Amino acid sequence: MGRAPSVWHRQNMSEAQKPLTTDGALDPLVVAAAREVDQTLLDWALSLSPRERLRACSNAAITVAKFAHASSRKR
């Protein structure tokens, strides 16, 4: 689990970035999944330009495809 954002960080977050709470009528599975999200990874992704995000996503997809190809060859 990731660490909780500092008070300063929470005050400067947009509504979409604030952590989910269980106070509302939120699905407990969604709340549990949100607790597993690595906030540093989200912060990193948001710091990238759209072009950089696309490149990172493409590189990740290529890597996953290589793993899938390698595992299918071993069978």
C-alpha positions in Angstrom: 0.0 0.0 0.0 1.2 3.5 -0.7 1.6 6.1 2.0 -1.0 8.8 2.6 -0.4 12.2 1.0 0.7 14.9 3.3 -1.7 17.6 4.6 -0.1 20.2 2.2 -0.4 17.8 -0.7 -4.1 17.1 0.1 -4.9 20.8 0.2 -3.5 21.4 -3.2 -5.1 18.4 -4.9 -8.0 18.8 -7.4 -11.2 17.0 -6.5 -10.3 14.2 -8.9 -7.0 13.6 -7.2 -8.2 13.5 -3.6 -8.2 10.0 -2.1 -11.5 8.1 -2.0 -13.2 7.8 1.3 -15.8 5.3 2.6 -18.1 8.1 3.7 -20.3 8.2 0.6 -22.2 5.5 -1.3 -19.1 4.2 -3.0 -18.7 0.6 -4.0 -16.5 -1.1 -1.4 -14.6 -2.9 -4.1 -13.8 0.4 -5.8 -12.6 1.8 -2.5 -10.4 -1.2 -1.9 -8.9 -1.0 -5.4 -8.2 2.7 -5.0 -6.2 1.9 -1.8 -3.9 -0.4 -3.9 -3.1 2.4 -6.5 0.5 3.6 -6.4 0.1 7.4 -6.1 3.7 8.0 -7.1 3.0 6.2 -10.4 0.0 8.4 -11.0 2.0 11.5 -10.2 4.7 10.5 -12.6 2.2 9.8 -15.4 0.5 13.2 -14.8 3.9 14.9 -15.1 4.3 13.6 -18.6 3.2 15.3 -21.8 0.5 13.5 -23.9 3.3 12.5 -26.3 5.4 11.1 -23.5 2.5 9.2 -22.0 1.8 7.6 -25.4 5.4 6.6 -25.8 5.5 5.1 -22.3 2.3 3.2 -22.9 3.6 2.0 -26.3 6.8 0.8 -24.7 4.9 -1.0 -22.0 2.7 -2.7 -24.5 5.7 -3.8 -26.5 7.3 -5.3 -23.3 4.1 -7.1 -22.4 3.8 -8.5 -25.9 7.4 -9.8 -25.7 6.6 -11.5 -22.4 3.5 -13.1 -24.0 5.5 -14.2 -27.0 8.3 -15.7 -24.8 5.9 -17.6 -22.6 4.0 -19.0 -25.6 7.2 -20.3 -27.1 8.1 -22.2 -24.0 4.9 -24.3 -24.0 
